[in-house]
Every structure is written in C-alpha cells, then in structure tokens.
C-alpha cells in the first residue's frame, strides 16, 4: 500500500518580532518585489532588514543590504536605499517592502554600521522613521 504525506513541507520562519519591528505601516512598494539573494547568508530575511536597489538595463533589481558582525555593510555606490522588509520570509521568496512608516530600530535584525549610514538612510527615505522606546 502506498501512503501519501499531505502535510506541507515548509519551515517555520516567524521570529515573533515582525509586529515589534514594524511599528506602523503607512506605505510601500505595491506588490512587493523578488530579491536577488546572491550575497545573502541567512536562511530567513527578517522584518526590518534594509533593502537596496540598483538600475540594470532600465529595470530596478532589489537585494538585501549585506551584513557583517551584526551590522549592515555600506551599500554599493550604484545602489540606493529602497525600504525595509515588512514580514519575515524564507530566503528566495518575494518580500513586501515598506518605504513609509515607523521601524523599531533596536529590534531590527541588524544595526546601522554608524551614524553616517543611519543619516544616509533617513535622507534617502524621509518617510521611514527609525525609533524606539
């Protein structure tokens, strides 16, 4: 007798922090975006992860900002900040990207490298507010 296993073969990826990181969603990129995960090392991209984009052949390509030692690295010179991930997703999946709202910066999965990087992101995305209690 052949037995079928109808249970979904998915991994859980909810870190339980999504609602803590994204304090208020006011707007984002309609429909979300597929990301280029080539340089992304984690299995899960968490809510609050910074997303960058660069123009290639008149089309924007989106990717997670690279990290090292718990902090974000500098973005490539041809890239620009696009927003933050709204909900944690498995690597390889498309994500919702918020560019207008409130983010708990202390609960973000990685921290800003320095105040210069923080200022650059706030300048590029003035409708995105990074705050904490």
C-alpha positions as CSV (number, residue, x, y, z in Angstrom):
1,X,0.0,0.0,0.0
2,X,1.3,3.5,-0.9
3,X,0.9,6.2,1.7
4,X,0.8,9.8,0.8
5,X,2.0,12.5,3.2
6,X,-0.2,15.6,2.7
7,X,1.5,17.7,5.4
8,X,3.1,20.8,3.9
9,X,6.9,20.6,3.9
10,X,7.5,24.2,5.0
11,X,9.8,25.5,7.6
12,X,8.6,28.0,10.2
13,X,10.3,31.4,9.9
14,X,8.2,33.7,12.1
15,X,10.8,35.1,14.6
16,X,7.9,36.6,16.6
17,X,9.4,40.0,16.2
18,X,7.7,41.2,13.0
19,X,5.0,43.3,14.8
20,X,7.6,44.7,17.2
21,X,10.0,45.8,14.4
22,X,7.3,47.3,12.1
23,X,5.5,49.6,14.4
24,X,3.4,51.3,11.8
25,X,3.0,50.5,8.1
26,X,1.9,53.5,6.1
27,X,3.0,52.6,2.6
28,X,5.4,50.6,0.5
29,X,6.2,49.2,-3.0
30,X,2.9,47.9,-4.4
31,X,3.0,44.1,-4.9
32,X,6.3,43.6,-3.2
33,X,9.4,42.5,-5.0
34,X,11.5,39.4,-5.8
35,X,15.0,39.9,-4.4
36,X,18.5,39.0,-5.6
37,X,19.7,36.8,-2.7
38,X,23.1,36.1,-4.2
39,X,25.1,37.7,-1.3
40,X,22.5,37.0,1.5
41,X,23.8,34.4,4.0
42,X,20.8,33.8,6.3
43,X,18.0,31.3,5.7
44,X,15.4,33.8,6.6
45,X,15.2,37.5,5.8
46,X,13.6,39.2,8.8
47,X,11.2,42.1,9.2
48,X,13.2,45.3,9.3
49,X,16.0,44.2,7.0
50,X,17.1,47.1,4.8
51,X,16.6,46.6,1.1
52,X,18.6,48.4,-1.7
53,X,18.0,48.6,-5.4
54,X,20.1,49.4,-8.5
55,X,19.1,50.0,-12.0
56,X,20.2,47.4,-14.6
57,X,19.0,47.8,-18.2
58,X,16.3,50.2,-17.2
59,X,14.9,47.8,-14.6
60,X,15.4,48.0,-10.8
61,X,16.9,44.9,-9.2
62,X,16.3,44.7,-5.4
63,X,18.5,42.9,-2.9
64,X,19.1,42.8,0.9
65,X,21.8,45.1,2.2
66,X,24.7,42.9,3.1
67,X,25.7,42.4,6.7
68,X,28.8,41.6,8.8
69,X,29.3,41.1,12.5
70,X,25.7,42.1,13.3
71,X,25.8,45.4,11.4
72,X,24.8,46.5,7.9
73,X,27.7,47.0,5.4
74,X,27.9,50.0,3.2
75,X,25.8,49.9,0.1
76,X,27.4,49.7,-3.4
77,X,27.9,53.1,-4.9
78,X,25.4,52.4,-7.8
79,X,22.7,51.2,-5.3
80,X,20.1,53.3,-3.5
81,X,18.1,52.5,-0.4
82,X,14.6,51.2,-1.2
83,X,13.0,50.4,2.2
84,X,12.7,47.7,4.8
85,X,11.2,44.2,4.8
86,X,7.7,44.1,6.3
87,X,7.4,40.4,7.2
88,X,10.0,37.7,7.7
89,X,10.2,35.4,4.7
90,X,12.4,32.4,3.7
91,X,15.4,33.2,1.5
92,X,14.3,33.0,-2.1
93,X,10.8,34.3,-1.5
94,X,9.5,37.7,-2.6
95,X,9.0,40.3,0.1
96,X,6.8,43.3,0.9
97,X,9.0,46.4,1.2
98,X,7.9,49.4,3.3
99,X,9.1,52.9,2.4
100,X,6.7,54.9,4.6
101,X,6.2,54.1,8.3
102,X,7.8,53.5,11.6
103,X,10.5,51.0,12.4
104,X,11.8,50.0,15.9
105,X,15.5,50.3,15.2
106,X,16.5,48.5,18.3
107,X,14.5,45.4,17.3
108,X,15.9,45.4,13.7
109,X,17.7,42.1,12.8
110,X,21.0,44.1,12.2
111,X,22.1,47.5,13.4
112,X,23.3,50.5,11.5
113,X,27.1,50.5,11.0
114,X,27.4,54.0,12.2
115,X,25.6,57.3,12.5
116,X,26.7,58.3,8.9
117,X,24.9,55.2,7.5
118,X,21.8,55.9,9.6
119,X,21.7,59.5,8.3
120,X,22.1,58.4,4.7
121,X,19.1,56.0,5.0
122,X,17.0,58.7,6.7
123,X,17.9,61.2,4.0
124,X,17.1,58.7,1.2
125,X,13.8,57.6,2.8
126,X,12.5,60.6,4.8
127,X,9.1,58.9,5.3
128,X,10.7,56.0,7.1
129,X,11.1,56.8,10.8
130,X,13.5,54.8,12.9
131,X,12.7,55.0,16.6
132,X,12.5,53.0,19.8
133,X,11.2,53.4,23.4
